[in-house]
Amino acid sequence: MPVLLGGGGGIKSVQRGVKTLSFTGSGTASITAVDLTKSFVTSSTNIDVSATDRGLVTTRLSNSTTVTFYRRDGGDTGDIAWEVVEFE
């Protein structure tokens, strides 16, 4: 299967942070504005829980200046490392 590679620009900006989230609910992090059509967010968690699914966190770009974190279930407080990459 062929791999298609796009030409053009590279990475315009990278923003990183750590958000502490406790129990069930959501939280946000403010970022410098990005173009949502040229950006993506990644995250990883470090939450000590008794069941794997209790540490599930969904991360998304809510708008051009906000990263939002949603935690499905309760448990201990934990850290979410996140990164937003914007292409040129």
C-alpha atoms as an extended CHARMM CRD file, in Angstrom:
* protein
*
        88  EXT
         1         1  MET       CA              0.0000000000        0.0000000000        0.0000000000  PROA      1               0.0000000000
         2         2  PRO       CA              1.5100000000        3.3460000000       -0.9900000000  PROA      2               0.0000000000
         3         3  VAL       CA              2.1090000000        6.0290000000        1.5920000000  PROA      3               0.0000000000
         4         4  LEU       CA              1.0970000000        9.5240000000        0.5640000000  PROA      4               0.0000000000
         5         5  LEU       CA              3.1480000000       12.3630000000        1.9480000000  PROA      5               0.0000000000
         6         6  GLY       CA              2.0000000000       15.9430000000        1.7480000000  PROA      6               0.0000000000
         7         7  GLY       CA              4.3780000000       18.7130000000        0.8780000000  PROA      7               0.0000000000
         8         8  GLY       CA              4.5520000000       22.1720000000        2.2560000000  PROA      8               0.0000000000
         9         9  GLY       CA              5.0180000000       23.5920000000        5.6850000000  PROA      9               0.0000000000
        10        10  GLY       CA              6.0470000000       22.0260000000        8.8990000000  PROA      10              0.0000000000
        11        11  ILE       CA              5.1710000000       22.6450000000       12.5110000000  PROA      11              0.0000000000
        12        12  LYS       CA              4.2070000000       26.2080000000       13.3930000000  PROA      12              0.0000000000
        13        13  SER       CA              3.8680000000       25.8240000000       17.1640000000  PROA      13              0.0000000000
        14        14  VAL       CA              3.8550000000       23.3180000000       20.0100000000  PROA      14              0.0000000000
        15        15  GLN       CA              2.2230000000       24.0570000000       23.3710000000  PROA      15              0.0000000000
        16        16  ARG       CA              2.5060000000       21.7310000000       26.3700000000  PROA      16              0.0000000000
        17        17  GLY       CA              1.2630000000       21.5770000000       29.9010000000  PROA      17              0.0000000000
        18        18  VAL       CA              0.0940000000       19.4540000000       32.8030000000  PROA      18              0.0000000000
        19        19  LYS       CA             -3.4000000000       19.6310000000       34.2410000000  PROA      19              0.0000000000
        20        20  THR       CA             -4.3390000000       18.0930000000       37.5910000000  PROA      20              0.0000000000
        21        21  LEU       CA             -7.8400000000       16.6300000000       37.5250000000  PROA      21              0.0000000000
        22        22  SER       CA             -9.6610000000       15.1520000000       40.4770000000  PROA      22              0.0000000000
        23        23  PHE       CA            -12.5720000000       12.7540000000       40.6330000000  PROA      23              0.0000000000
        24        24  THR       CA            -15.3340000000       12.9030000000       38.0230000000  PROA      24              0.0000000000
        25        25  GLY       CA            -15.7350000000       16.0000000000       35.9180000000  PROA      25              0.0000000000
        26        26  SER       CA            -13.8660000000       18.2290000000       33.5700000000  PROA      26              0.0000000000
        27        27  GLY       CA            -11.1790000000       20.8340000000       33.4920000000  PROA      27              0.0000000000
        28        28  THR       CA             -9.6490000000       23.2230000000       30.9990000000  PROA      28              0.0000000000
        29        29  ALA       CA             -6.3180000000       24.7240000000       30.0550000000  PROA      29              0.0000000000
        30        30  SER       CA             -5.9010000000       28.0000000000       28.1960000000  PROA      30              0.0000000000
        31        31  ILE       CA             -3.5550000000       28.1170000000       25.2110000000  PROA      31              0.0000000000
        32        32  THR       CA             -2.3810000000       30.6930000000       22.6940000000  PROA      32              0.0000000000
        33        33  ALA       CA             -4.8440000000       30.7230000000       19.7790000000  PROA      33              0.0000000000
        34        34  VAL       CA             -4.3760000000       28.0290000000       17.1170000000  PROA      34              0.0000000000
        35        35  ASP       CA             -6.0610000000       27.2810000000       13.8020000000  PROA      35              0.0000000000
        36        36  LEU       CA             -8.3120000000       24.3170000000       14.5930000000  PROA      36              0.0000000000
        37        37  THR       CA             -8.1150000000       23.0590000000       11.0040000000  PROA      37              0.0000000000
        38        38  LYS       CA             -4.3320000000       22.7140000000       11.3340000000  PROA      38              0.0000000000
        39        39  SER       CA             -3.9920000000       21.5140000000       14.9290000000  PROA      39              0.0000000000
        40        40  PHE       CA             -4.3520000000       18.4220000000       17.0900000000  PROA      40              0.0000000000
        41        41  VAL       CA             -4.0450000000       17.5790000000       20.7800000000  PROA      41              0.0000000000
        42        42  THR       CA             -2.5490000000       14.5380000000       22.4950000000  PROA      42              0.0000000000
        43        43  SER       CA             -2.5400000000       13.5940000000       26.1570000000  PROA      43              0.0000000000
        44        44  SER       CA             -1.4300000000       10.9580000000       28.6040000000  PROA      44              0.0000000000
        45        45  THR       CA             -2.5120000000       10.3640000000       32.1710000000  PROA      45              0.0000000000
        46        46  ASN       CA             -0.9560000000        9.3080000000       35.4260000000  PROA      46              0.0000000000
        47        47  ILE       CA             -3.9480000000        8.4480000000       37.6000000000  PROA      47              0.0000000000
        48        48  ASP       CA             -3.7250000000        5.7460000000       40.2450000000  PROA      48              0.0000000000
        49        49  VAL       CA             -7.0140000000        3.8510000000       40.1270000000  PROA      49              0.0000000000
        50        50  SER       CA             -8.2080000000        0.3690000000       41.0020000000  PROA      50              0.0000000000
        51        51  ALA       CA             -9.8180000000       -0.2680000000       37.6050000000  PROA      51              0.0000000000
        52        52  THR       CA             -8.3290000000        0.7010000000       34.2410000000  PROA      52              0.0000000000
        53        53  ASP       CA            -11.4480000000        2.4370000000       32.9210000000  PROA      53              0.0000000000
        54        54  ARG       CA            -11.6510000000        4.6830000000       35.9930000000  PROA      54              0.0000000000
        55        55  GLY       CA             -8.5970000000        6.5630000000       34.7650000000  PROA      55              0.0000000000
        56        56  LEU       CA            -10.0410000000        7.2430000000       31.3030000000  PROA      56              0.0000000000
        57        57  VAL       CA             -9.6740000000       10.8910000000       30.2980000000  PROA      57              0.0000000000
        58        58  THR       CA            -10.8090000000       12.3970000000       27.0040000000  PROA      58              0.0000000000
        59        59  THR       CA             -8.9370000000       15.4560000000       25.7790000000  PROA      59              0.0000000000
        60        60  ARG       CA            -10.1090000000       17.8060000000       23.0350000000  PROA      60              0.0000000000
        61        61  LEU       CA             -9.6000000000       21.2410000000       21.5570000000  PROA      61              0.0000000000
        62        62  SER       CA            -12.8760000000       22.9290000000       22.5200000000  PROA      62              0.0000000000
        63        63  ASN       CA            -12.0210000000       26.0880000000       20.6230000000  PROA      63              0.0000000000
        64        64  SER       CA             -8.9250000000       27.8840000000       19.3790000000  PROA      64              0.0000000000
        65        65  THR       CA             -7.7960000000       28.8480000000       22.8950000000  PROA      65              0.0000000000
        66        66  THR       CA             -9.0640000000       26.0300000000       25.1440000000  PROA      66              0.0000000000
        67        67  VAL       CA             -8.0780000000       22.4260000000       25.7700000000  PROA      67              0.0000000000
        68        68  THR       CA            -10.8090000000       20.5340000000       27.6630000000  PROA      68              0.0000000000
        69        69  PHE       CA            -10.3780000000       17.3620000000       29.7020000000  PROA      69              0.0000000000
        70        70  TYR       CA            -13.2690000000       15.0480000000       30.6090000000  PROA      70              0.0000000000
        71        71  ARG       CA            -12.9600000000       12.3220000000       33.2020000000  PROA      71              0.0000000000
        72        72  ARG       CA            -15.4550000000        9.4870000000       32.9650000000  PROA      72              0.0000000000
        73        73  ASP       CA            -15.3540000000        8.0920000000       36.4790000000  PROA      73              0.0000000000
        74        74  GLY       CA            -14.1440000000        8.8490000000       39.9840000000  PROA      74              0.0000000000
        75        75  GLY       CA            -10.9440000000        7.9080000000       41.6560000000  PROA      75              0.0000000000
        76        76  ASP       CA             -7.8220000000        9.5760000000       42.8540000000  PROA      76              0.0000000000
        77        77  THR       CA             -6.5250000000       12.9090000000       41.6630000000  PROA      77              0.0000000000
        78        78  GLY       CA             -4.1520000000       12.6040000000       38.7470000000  PROA      78              0.0000000000
        79        79  ASP       CA             -2.0880000000       14.5310000000       36.2480000000  PROA      79              0.0000000000
        80        80  ILE       CA             -2.7890000000       14.8400000000       32.5320000000  PROA      80              0.0000000000
        81        81  ALA       CA              0.1450000000       15.7950000000       30.3480000000  PROA      81              0.0000000000
        82        82  TRP       CA             -1.0740000000       17.4190000000       27.1390000000  PROA      82              0.0000000000
        83        83  GLU       CA              0.3990000000       18.7910000000       23.9140000000  PROA      83              0.0000000000
        84        84  VAL       CA             -1.1440000000       20.8690000000       21.1280000000  PROA      84              0.0000000000
        85        85  VAL       CA              0.6230000000       20.8380000000       17.7570000000  PROA      85              0.0000000000
        86        86  GLU       CA             -0.2440000000       23.3710000000       15.0520000000  PROA      86              0.0000000000
        87        87  PHE       CA              0.9940000000       23.0330000000       11.4710000000  PROA      87              0.0000000000
        88        88  GLU       CA              1.8310000000       25.9170000000        9.1440000000  PROA      88              0.0000000000
